[in-house]
Amino acid sequence: MNISTSEPQLICEAKICGCGNNKIVYGFAEPVHSLCIDKKQLILLQIRACKNLLKHTIDNLELGLIEKEMDELNALYQFH
């Protein structure tokens, strides 16, 4: 029998939402046994989700929105 332990991964997905007044929203899928998450870890997950969204975006307005969001998240990450 092989037994391994690893830290469960929280999955975060970013989406652009809204008409005209766009904003970025996040969806989280967590493992069954995940009980808590650190603020810095949450911000880091949001940054990674934005980077992934950035890879799949071609609209210049949306690119600017994502870059602004990432700048704000990076500032928060450095602050905490």
N, C-alpha and C positions, 0 to 999 in steps of 0.2 A: 504494500500500500504506500502510495506517495502522498505526503501531506505537505502542503505549502501554504504559507501565509503571505498575503500582500495587502497593501492598503487599497481599499476599494476606490475606484475612480468615479468621480461625479462627472456626468456628461452635461455640457452646456452648449446650447445652440443659440446663435444670434440671428435675428430676422429684422428686416426693415418693415415698419408698419406705418400706415397712415396715408392719406391723400393730401398732397400739398404741404402739410405740416408733418413731415416724416420724422420718425424717431426709431431708435433701435430698442427692441424688446428681446428678452432672454427667456429661454425655456430650459428647464433643468430636468434631467432624468437621473435619479440617484439609485444606488444599489439598495437592496432591502435592508442591509445592516448598517447603513450610514446614519449616524445619529446626530452629528454636528459637523460644522465646517467653520474654519477660521476666516476672518474678514479678508486677510491677504490672499488666502487660497481662492476665495470667491472672486475677488477682483482679478486675480491671475487667470481664472477660468473664463471670465468675461473678455479679457484681453485676447486670449487664445481663440475664443469664438469669433471675435471681431476680425482677427487675422484670417481665419478660415472664410468668413464672409467676404473679406476684401479680395480674396483669390477668385471669387466667383461673381464679382460685380464689375459691370462695364459702364454704367451710367456715371457721368462726372459728378452730378449732384449727390448721388448716393456714395460715391467714393469720398467726397468731402465730408459727408455726414459721418461715415465710418472712421475716417482719420481724426476728426474732431473728438469723437467718442473715445478713440484709443488714446489720444493725448490726455483727455480728462481722467481716464482710468489709470494711465501710467503715472500721472501726478498723484492720484489717490494711493496707488501702490507704493510710491516712494515716500509719501507722507506717513503711512502706517508702518 
